[in-house]
Amino acid sequence: MIDEMKQIAKRIKEIREISDISAEKMAENLGVTFDQYKQVYESGKC
């Protein structure tokens, strides 16, 4: 399960980068802090 979460997080980051969206802007769009975004969405840690 942990490996799958890390793969999903990697895909989220790749798609964000391909879309030319900063991590800060993505966090803002999701309504979370930058730190929360990086810790949860792009690291795969819950």
Phi and psi restraints in degrees (value plus and minus 20) as a CYANA .aco file:
   2 ILE   PHI     -84.4   -44.4
   2 ILE   PSI     -62.4   -22.4
   3 ASP   PHI     -82.8   -42.8
   3 ASP   PSI     -57.8   -17.8
   4 GLU   PHI     -86.0   -46.0
   4 GLU   PSI     -59.8   -19.8
   5 MET   PHI     -83.9   -43.9
   5 MET   PSI     -60.5   -20.5
   6 LYS   PHI     -86.4   -46.4
   6 LYS   PSI     -56.4   -16.4
   7 GLN   PHI     -86.0   -46.0
   7 GLN   PSI     -62.3   -22.3
   8 ILE   PHI     -83.0   -43.0
   8 ILE   PSI     -64.8   -24.8
   9 ALA   PHI     -80.1   -40.1
   9 ALA   PSI     -61.0   -21.0
  10 LYS   PHI     -83.2   -43.2
  10 LYS   PSI     -61.3   -21.3
  11 ARG   PHI     -85.3   -45.3
  11 ARG   PSI     -61.0   -21.0
  12 ILE   PHI     -78.7   -38.7
  12 ILE   PSI     -66.3   -26.3
  13 LYS   PHI     -83.4   -43.4
  13 LYS   PSI     -64.4   -24.4
  14 GLU   PHI     -81.7   -41.7
  14 GLU   PSI     -64.9   -24.9
  15 ILE   PHI     -85.2   -45.2
  15 ILE   PSI     -60.3   -20.3
  16 ARG   PHI     -80.6   -40.6
  16 ARG   PSI     -64.6   -24.6
  17 GLU   PHI     -87.1   -47.1
  17 GLU   PSI     -61.5   -21.5
  18 ILE   PHI     -81.3   -41.3
  18 ILE   PSI     -56.1   -16.1
  19 SER   PHI    -100.0   -60.0
  19 SER   PSI     -21.6    18.4
  20 ASP   PHI      37.7    77.7
  20 ASP   PSI      25.8    65.8
  21 ILE   PHI    -133.9   -93.9
  21 ILE   PSI     110.0   150.0
  22 SER   PHI     -92.4   -52.4
  22 SER   PSI     137.4   177.4
  23 ALA   PHI     -82.6   -42.6
  23 ALA   PSI     -54.9   -14.9
  24 GLU   PHI     -84.2   -44.2
  24 GLU   PSI     -63.7   -23.7
  25 LYS   PHI     -87.3   -47.3
  25 LYS   PSI     -59.4   -19.4
  26 MET   PHI     -83.3   -43.3
  26 MET   PSI     -62.8   -22.8
  27 ALA   PHI     -81.2   -41.2
  27 ALA   PSI     -63.6   -23.6
  28 GLU   PHI     -81.0   -41.0
  28 GLU   PSI     -64.5   -24.5
  29 ASN   PHI     -82.9   -42.9
  29 ASN   PSI     -52.8   -12.8
  30 LEU   PHI    -105.7   -65.7
  30 LEU   PSI     -31.4     8.6
  31 GLY   PHI      56.7    96.7
  31 GLY   PSI      10.9    50.9
  32 VAL   PHI    -145.7  -105.7
  32 VAL   PSI     145.1   185.1
  33 THR   PHI     -94.2   -54.2
  33 THR   PSI     141.1   181.1
  34 PHE   PHI     -78.6   -38.6
  34 PHE   PSI     -64.1   -24.1
  35 ASP   PHI     -81.8   -41.8
  35 ASP   PSI     -62.5   -22.5
  36 GLN   PHI     -82.0   -42.0
  36 GLN   PSI     -63.8   -23.8
  37 TYR   PHI     -79.5   -39.5
  37 TYR   PSI     -70.8   -30.8
  38 LYS   PHI     -83.1   -43.1
  38 LYS   PSI     -60.5   -20.5
  39 GLN   PHI     -91.4   -51.4
  39 GLN   PSI     -58.0   -18.0
  40 VAL   PHI    -117.5   -77.5
  40 VAL   PSI     -73.5   -33.5
  41 TYR   PHI     -98.9   -58.9
  41 TYR   PSI     -52.6   -12.6
  42 GLU   PHI    -130.0   -90.0
  42 GLU   PSI     -20.7    19.3
  43 SER   PHI    -129.8   -89.8
  43 SER   PSI     -39.3     0.7
  44 GLY   PHI      61.1   101.1
  44 GLY   PSI     -10.1    29.9
  45 LYS   PHI    -115.5   -75.5
  45 LYS   PSI     117.2   157.2
